[in-house]
């Protein structure tokens, strides 16, 4: 059985890595400290946003899926998606990564939509 980090620890490490990589990130919503799901909003400002959700791939490994589709969407659409997800899951963590130059790539595999 795979040992998993508590979500609080994973989020702290994620935020630190984003900072080390030279990007700004903010914790928008804090969820369940032990096992809350995580959404990451990548904000490219004028180019729009994309929201990733943590999932497991078919082999059980951690991966990402774009909840807002394969393209960047207006920030209002991304925020509406996040609000809907928070309506389903009050224990959801939400992180925003600011990427004005369009260079940030989320760490890990991204499953096709």
N, C-alpha and C positions, 0 to 999 in steps of 0.2 A: 504494500500500500504506500502510495506517495505521500510524503509529509509536506503539507502546505503551510506557507507563512500565514500568519494572521493578516487580515486585510490592512489593518492600521500600519503594520511594519512594512508591507509591500508598498503601500501608498507613500510612506516616508522615503523609502528607497527610490521609488519612481521619481518623486519630486526632486530629490537630490541629484539623480542622474540627469534629469532634464536641465537642471542648473549647471552641472558640470559640462554638459554638451553646449552650453551657451544660450539657452532659451529661458524665457520667463514662463513660469507656471503658477497657477493658483488653485487651491482647493476650494471649489465652489460649494460643495455639499459633503458633509461627513455622514457616513453610514455606519452599519454594524461593524464594530472594531474587530471582530473575530472572523466573520465570513460574509461580509457585504460584497455585493457585486460592484464592479468599477466601470464607469464610462469615462472616456477621454475625448474631450472636445479639442480639436486642432483648429485654431483660428488663424486664417491667413488674411484676415481683415477684408480688403477690397476684393480678394479672390474667393471669399466665402469660408465656410467651415465644413468640417467632417467630424462625425461623432463615431468613435469606436467603442465597442463593447467587448468585454472579455468573454471568451467561449472556450470550449474544448474541441479539438479537431477529432477526426474519426479514430485516431490512435490514443486519445485521451490527453494529449499534450495541450498546454495553454496556447491560445491563438487569439486573434482579433477578428471582428466582423464589423464592417461599416454599417451602422444602423441607419445612416442617412443615404445609403446607396453608394455607387461607385464614383460619383462626382462630388465636388465641393458645392455646398448649397448656401443660400443666404443665411446669415446668422439667426434671423428670426425663425427660419425653418429648423435649424439645429436646436435652438432653445425650446421650440415647441416639442420636438422629439424628446429632449431631455425631460421636459415637464410631464409628458405622457408617461415616460418610463418611471419617473418618480411617483406618479399616481399609482402605478402597479407595485412598486417596490420602495417603501419608505426607508429601507436600509441601504440604499444605493449611494455610492461614493461618486462624485463628479469632479473631474480635474480638467482645467483648461490650460492648454499649451499655446502660447502666442508665437506665431510663425510668420511674421510679416514678409520675409524673403522667400517663403515657399520651399525651405530646405529641410524641414524636420521630417523624419521618417519614424513612425512608431516602431519600437523595438519588438521584434518577434514576427511570426508569420501572420499574414493577413489573408483570410479566406475570401474567395471570390463571392460576390454577392449573388 
